[in-house]
């Protein structure tokens, strides 16, 4: 079982040129960075390059400046070569319907619980950004219909994630002793902040959204998202503080509304 120390990306900024989308991810203190390069000249395929390198703040600033200068148009009245598109708190995944791919990012989050040093967030809002540029974009008359069907699943309704705590497993599983633990991480953090398991696929709701790039990107880019309910209450008993946390997870197997899914399927999964 792979249970390495977590070094997660907690902030994401998307920049774009006519030919590329640059995704810059950083830790919460913005001292260490990673970069993704996504090709916008492909109308159908998802072409991503991840150099797996870790950049400092000075290095990332120099890299973005170089990209901006290299894409400056000759006409000074035109837009700048490198344009900041959106700031986010993580990548949910990538999806494709009948045209090109979209990248889905978390734009708003809310803190709902704390377990030790681990913070659990609720997804409050997301954004879908098309990757192909307008010059190569393939248009299909039914694209908007499929997009609306996908967006009918409201990602701001009872979806949760954590940068350092594995919500796909139980507390008992996450508290199991680790055979070998290192105190250093790829992003230069000097303390043990959490462990990373092989996520329980049964509760990983963005499983198919990360599938197109699962074997390409560094694991820091992935945020496991669960669907269910998370709440935490503070009690005071005889002058002592007590926190009660409830985490309910919904399986991805045979999921659906009550009037569409009933009973159990052939694999034994019960409707929920």
ROLO-289609 format. One line per 3 residues: their letters; for each residue x, y, z of C-alpha. Coordinates in Angstrom, 3 decimals, always signed. Example, Ala and Ser with C-alpha at 12.3 -4.5 7.8 and 13.67 -1.06 7.14 Angstrom:
as) +12.300:-4.500:+7.800; +13.670:-1.060:+7.140
This chain:
xxx) +0.000:+0.000:+0.000; +1.342:+3.415:-0.986; +1.099:+5.667:+2.070
xxx) +3.470:+8.542:+1.366; +3.509:+11.948:+3.066; +1.095:+14.412:+1.506
xxx) +2.390:+17.589:-0.115; -0.702:+19.063:-1.666; -1.410:+21.965:-3.967
xxx) -3.951:+24.228:-2.292; -4.061:+27.172:-4.688; -4.382:+27.114:-8.467
xxx) -4.146:+29.926:-11.019; -4.929:+29.461:-14.719; -3.153:+31.535:-17.360
xxx) -3.735:+31.231:-21.076; -2.209:+32.118:-24.405; -3.610:+31.272:-27.820
xxx) -1.685:+27.995:-27.867; -1.442:+26.936:-24.208; -3.127:+26.966:-20.817
xxx) -0.664:+27.194:-17.944; -1.907:+25.928:-14.589; +0.210:+27.174:-11.685
xxx) -0.347:+25.370:-8.395; +1.139:+26.348:-5.045; +1.069:+25.429:-1.388
xxx) -0.848:+27.588:+1.060; +2.159:+29.819:+1.830; +2.985:+30.251:-1.878
xxx) +6.605:+29.256:-1.396; +6.617:+26.162:-3.640; +4.975:+25.828:-7.060
xxx) +4.204:+23.300:-9.778; +3.221:+23.981:-13.395; +0.993:+22.189:-15.911
xxx) +1.048:+22.994:-19.607; -2.132:+22.139:-21.566; -2.217:+22.304:-25.357
xxx) -5.078:+24.438:-26.745; -4.396:+23.609:-30.404; -5.880:+20.102:-30.078
xxx) -9.605:+20.162:-30.825; -10.433:+16.668:-29.545; -7.561:+15.243:-27.473
xxx) -6.265:+16.221:-24.043; -2.534:+16.957:-24.270; -0.958:+17.777:-20.897
xxx) +2.685:+18.148:-19.929; +3.793:+17.965:-16.301; +7.530:+18.323:-15.750
xxx) +7.109:+17.169:-12.103; +9.467:+19.993:-11.066; +9.066:+22.199:-7.988
xxx) +9.634:+25.935:-8.497; +10.364:+28.734:-6.064; +8.431:+32.004:-6.112
xxx) +11.226:+33.764:-8.004; +11.495:+30.952:-10.543; +7.759:+30.898:-11.231
xxx) +7.679:+34.682:-11.620; +10.543:+34.532:-14.127; +8.854:+31.675:-15.999
xxx) +5.559:+33.557:-16.361; +7.393:+36.717:-17.437; +9.280:+34.768:-20.089
xxx) +6.054:+33.166:-21.382; +4.351:+36.558:-21.488; +7.195:+38.162:-23.451
xxx) +7.355:+35.213:-25.832; +3.649:+35.534:-26.653; +3.405:+39.310:-26.926
xxx) +1.640:+40.286:-30.168; +3.325:+42.655:-32.577; +0.337:+44.974:-32.394
xxx) +0.751:+46.831:-29.101; -2.978:+47.578:-29.063; -3.814:+43.881:-28.803
xxx) -4.271:+41.938:-25.576; -1.248:+40.765:-23.614; +0.355:+37.457:-24.529
xxx) -0.310:+35.753:-21.184; -3.744:+36.344:-19.653; -4.806:+35.333:-16.158
xxx) -8.067:+33.410:-16.508; -9.159:+32.352:-13.035; -7.961:+31.607:-9.508
xxx) -9.141:+28.436:-7.802; -8.562:+26.057:-4.905; -7.948:+22.877:-6.862
xxx) -8.671:+20.828:-9.967; -11.707:+18.535:-9.913; -10.801:+16.905:-13.230
xxx) -11.329:+16.991:-16.989; -14.436:+16.141:-18.993; -15.283:+15.799:-22.678
xxx) -18.659:+15.525:-24.397; -18.940:+15.930:-28.186; -16.413:+18.716:-28.635
xxx) -13.110:+19.336:-26.847; -12.155:+18.918:-23.198; -13.086:+21.174:-20.283
xxx) -11.082:+21.658:-17.105; -13.173:+21.808:-13.916; -11.832:+23.793:-10.960
xxx) -13.073:+24.631:-7.459; -13.618:+28.385:-7.252; -15.230:+28.621:-3.799
xxx) -14.877:+26.490:-0.685; -16.094:+26.577:+2.920; -14.376:+25.145:+5.984
xxx) -16.753:+22.700:+7.695; -14.625:+20.584:+10.045; -11.170:+20.038:+11.515
xxx) -9.674:+16.666:+12.471; -6.376:+17.253:+14.235; -4.259:+19.263:+11.766
xxx) -6.520:+18.313:+8.847; -9.136:+20.715:+7.482; -12.223:+19.482:+5.621
xxx) -13.862:+21.775:+3.072; -17.194:+21.822:+1.296; -17.274:+22.648:-2.411
xxx) -19.291:+25.849:-2.757; -18.800:+26.628:-6.439; -16.978:+25.333:-9.503
xxx) -16.147:+26.514:-13.014; -15.864:+24.677:-16.341; -13.301:+26.205:-18.678
xxx) -13.061:+25.012:-22.308; -9.525:+24.105:-23.334; -9.412:+24.363:-27.187
xxx) -9.119:+27.889:-28.564; -11.701:+29.305:-30.953; -9.591:+28.770:-34.086
xxx) -9.472:+24.963:-33.719; -12.613:+24.379:-31.677; -14.913:+21.767:-33.177
xxx) -18.594:+22.656:-32.802; -21.412:+20.169:-32.372; -25.117:+21.107:-32.190
xxx) -25.739:+18.833:-29.183; -22.776:+20.016:-27.094; -24.814:+22.477:-25.021
xxx) -27.407:+19.812:-24.220; -24.788:+17.402:-22.862; -23.129:+20.201:-20.935
xxx) -26.425:+21.127:-19.271; -26.986:+17.488:-18.308; -23.557:+17.381:-16.690
xxx) -24.101:+20.675:-14.884; -27.406:+19.366:-13.506; -25.215:+17.513:-10.992
xxx) -24.664:+20.436:-8.643; -21.085:+20.156:-7.373; -21.869:+22.764:-4.719
xxx) -24.385:+20.405:-3.119; -22.855:+18.131:-0.458; -19.456:+17.511:-2.056
xxx) -16.438:+17.598:+0.268; -12.659:+17.370:+0.082; -9.508:+17.757:+2.129
xxx) -5.949:+18.510:+1.091; -4.421:+16.282:+3.762; -7.073:+13.871:+5.074
xxx) -8.334:+10.887:+3.080; -12.125:+11.173:+3.218; -12.602:+8.025:+1.133
xxx) -11.490:+5.886:+4.101; -12.688:+5.661:+7.685; -10.916:+7.245:+10.654
xxx) -9.883:+3.796:+11.877; -8.179:+3.073:+8.560; -6.448:+6.455:+8.451
xxx) -5.165:+6.017:+12.022; -3.425:+2.735:+11.240; +0.321:+2.894:+11.990
xxx) +2.618:+3.702:+9.099; +5.623:+1.413:+8.688; +7.933:+4.022:+7.226
xxx) +7.376:+7.773:+7.522; +9.644:+10.504:+6.219; +9.547:+14.000:+7.693
xxx) +10.263:+15.782:+4.410; +8.050:+16.376:+1.388; +8.388:+17.317:-2.249
xxx) +7.165:+20.812:-1.475; +9.773:+21.395:+1.185; +7.526:+21.177:+4.253
xxx) +9.420:+20.033:+7.336; +6.561:+18.431:+9.274; +4.403:+15.379:+8.800
xxx) +1.043:+16.741:+7.732; -0.793:+13.622:+6.650; -0.667:+10.362:+4.775
xxx) -1.868:+9.420:+1.339; -3.580:+6.114:+0.701; -4.830:+4.454:-2.411
xxx) -8.234:+6.067:-2.435; -11.292:+3.887:-1.919; -12.729:+3.958:-5.439
xxx) -16.200:+3.280:-4.075; -16.398:+6.803:-2.628; -14.268:+8.731:-5.141
xxx) -16.834:+10.849:-6.984; -14.378:+12.510:-9.375; -12.887:+9.143:-10.336
xxx) -13.797:+9.421:-14.018; -12.898:+13.113:-14.199; -9.272:+12.443:-13.254
xxx) -9.012:+9.294:-15.381; -7.787:+11.084:-18.584; -4.672:+12.362:-16.776
xxx) -4.273:+9.920:-13.894; -0.982:+8.467:-15.125; +0.424:+11.762:-16.416
xxx) +0.209:+14.199:-13.526; +1.945:+14.272:-10.166; -0.364:+13.124:-7.368
xxx) -0.262:+16.599:-5.776; -2.700:+17.782:-8.453; -5.423:+15.303:-7.492
xxx) -8.105:+16.149:-4.926; -10.329:+13.207:-3.923; -13.920:+14.421:-3.650
xxx) -16.668:+12.607:-1.768; -20.427:+13.086:-1.793; -22.395:+12.912:+1.428
xxx) -22.524:+14.981:+4.587; -19.890:+16.427:+6.934; -20.660:+18.404:+10.076
xxx) -18.877:+19.259:+13.298; -20.311:+20.559:+16.562; -18.580:+22.014:+19.596
xxx) -19.831:+20.944:+23.019; -18.777:+21.913:+26.508; -19.115:+19.157:+29.130
xxx) -18.138:+19.991:+32.704; -15.998:+22.841:+31.429; -14.130:+20.721:+28.885
xxx) -14.359:+21.287:+25.124; -15.535:+18.397:+22.986; -15.900:+18.230:+19.205
xxx) -18.271:+15.748:+17.586; -17.686:+15.154:+13.879; -20.021:+13.279:+11.543
xxx) -18.775:+12.122:+8.126; -21.287:+10.304:+5.919; -20.134:+9.067:+2.512
xxx) -22.284:+8.075:-0.430; -21.066:+5.355:-2.767; -20.739:+5.989:-6.494
xxx) -22.167:+2.530:-7.177; -25.839:+2.451:-8.223; -26.391:+6.061:-7.167
xxx) -29.512:+7.910:-8.241; -32.734:+9.542:-7.137; -35.292:+7.383:-5.352
xxx) -37.829:+7.359:-8.195; -35.163:+6.224:-10.699; -33.122:+3.743:-8.646
xxx) -34.596:+1.102:-6.331; -33.528:-2.187:-4.813; -30.139:-3.681:-5.699
xxx) -28.325:-4.221:-8.970; -26.752:-7.440:-10.272; -23.499:-6.699:-8.429
xxx) -25.224:-6.351:-5.066; -25.027:-2.569:-4.723; -28.116:-1.068:-3.096
xx) -29.779:+2.057:-4.502; -29.071:+5.249:-2.575
